[in-house]
Amino acid sequence: MRARLASTILAIAVGLSACATGPAPGPGKSRLDPAAERGQAFAQRRCAGCHTIGLDDGGASEGPRFRDLSRRYNALSLQKRFVEVSQHGTGMMPPVTFSTAEAEDLLAYFSTLEGR
């Protein structure tokens, strides 16, 4: 009886400790570093209306998918594009102002999309 009670308490403790640490990433997925998380949040707020910002094919279709941009441009090229977009816009895209820190976070997020 005591062994059964002890194993039940242990099972509950393990279950509660799992809840406290949050969900683990799925198979083949890793957590984003803080800069990439901020970049993803920025993209969600400021870019997702026109761009598909994740790895999936769904979402907005007016602008190019971030996944494709991350494959097409290296970090330096993306940084230059961010400056252009911030100051003047480009093509159909209006100017979108963001700070240097936000641009760096966005670059960190783009780096998580490369090669996927």
C-alpha positions in Angstrom: 0.0 0.0 0.0 2.8 2.4 0.9 4.7 1.5 -2.2 1.7 2.3 -4.3 1.1 5.6 -2.5 4.8 6.5 -3.0 4.7 5.8 -6.7 1.5 7.8 -7.1 3.1 10.8 -5.3 6.2 10.4 -7.5 4.1 10.4 -10.7 2.3 13.5 -9.6 5.6 15.3 -8.7 7.1 14.4 -12.1 3.9 15.6 -13.9 3.9 18.9 -12.0 7.6 19.5 -12.6 7.0 19.1 -16.3 4.3 21.7 -16.2 6.6 24.2 -14.4 9.3 24.1 -17.1 6.9 24.6 -20.0 6.5 22.4 -23.1 9.6 20.9 -24.6 10.3 21.6 -28.3 8.9 19.1 -30.7 11.1 16.6 -32.6 13.7 18.4 -34.7 12.8 21.8 -33.3 14.8 23.9 -30.9 13.9 26.9 -28.8 14.8 30.3 -30.3 17.4 32.4 -28.6 16.1 35.6 -27.1 17.1 37.8 -30.0 15.4 35.5 -32.5 12.3 35.4 -30.3 12.2 39.2 -30.3 12.7 39.2 -34.1 9.9 36.7 -34.5 7.6 38.8 -32.4 8.5 41.9 -34.4 7.8 40.0 -37.6 4.5 38.9 -36.3 3.5 42.4 -35.3 4.9 44.4 -38.3 5.4 42.0 -41.2 2.9 39.1 -41.1 0.1 41.2 -42.7 1.9 40.9 -46.0 4.5 38.2 -45.6 4.5 34.6 -44.5 7.0 34.8 -41.7 7.3 31.2 -40.6 8.3 28.0 -42.3 4.8 27.0 -43.4 3.4 28.0 -46.8 0.3 29.6 -45.3 -0.3 33.1 -44.3 -0.1 36.4 -46.2 0.8 36.3 -49.9 1.5 39.9 -51.0 5.1 39.9 -50.0 7.8 37.2 -50.4 8.0 34.5 -47.7 10.6 35.1 -45.1 11.8 31.6 -45.6 12.6 32.4 -49.3 14.3 35.7 -48.4 16.5 33.9 -45.9 17.7 31.6 -48.6 18.1 34.3 -51.2 20.1 36.9 -49.1 22.9 36.6 -46.7 22.9 38.6 -43.4 24.7 41.6 -44.9 22.4 41.8 -47.9 19.4 41.5 -45.6 20.7 44.3 -43.3 21.1 46.6 -46.4 17.5 45.7 -47.5 16.2 46.5 -44.0 17.8 50.0 -44.2 16.2 50.6 -47.6 12.8 49.4 -46.4 13.1 51.5 -43.3 14.0 54.6 -45.2 12.1 54.4 -48.5 10.1 51.2 -48.8 10.6 49.1 -51.9 8.3 48.1 -54.7 4.8 47.7 -53.3 6.2 47.8 -49.7 5.8 51.0 -47.8 8.6 52.3 -45.5 8.6 50.4 -42.2 10.6 52.0 -39.6 12.5 50.0 -37.0 15.5 50.5 -34.7 18.9 49.0 -35.1 18.2 46.6 -32.3 14.9 45.5 -34.0 16.8 44.9 -37.3 19.4 42.8 -35.4 16.6 40.8 -33.8 15.0 40.3 -37.2 18.3 39.1 -38.6 18.6 36.6 -35.8 15.1 35.3 -36.6 15.9 35.1 -40.3 19.0 33.0 -39.4 16.7 30.4 -37.9 14.9 30.0 -41.2 18.0 29.3 -43.3 18.3 25.9 -44.8 14.9 24.7 -43.6 
